[in-house]
Amino acid sequence: MGGVVAGKAVNAKELRALADLPPRDVMLAQFAGLLKAPMSKTANLLAALPRKAAYGIKALIEQREAA
């Protein structure tokens, strides 16, 4: 048992593998998520740097005011 996909002969095992694939829109969404993750992490890291610096400066100011 087999079939033809895009002009190529495939066996039953290959057909089952194709049948188990998620729909195209799901695969595209998964791919977009893979691309987005590193960019989001980088953006969060870059946003955290000035925020942490501001917290540090604020703590230093409060410490000097208390002394």
Secondary structure, DSSP 4 states (H G I P E B T S, - for coil): -EEEETTEEEEHHHHHHHHTSPPHHHHHHHHHHHHHHHHHHHHHHHHHHHHHHHHHHHHHHHHHHH-
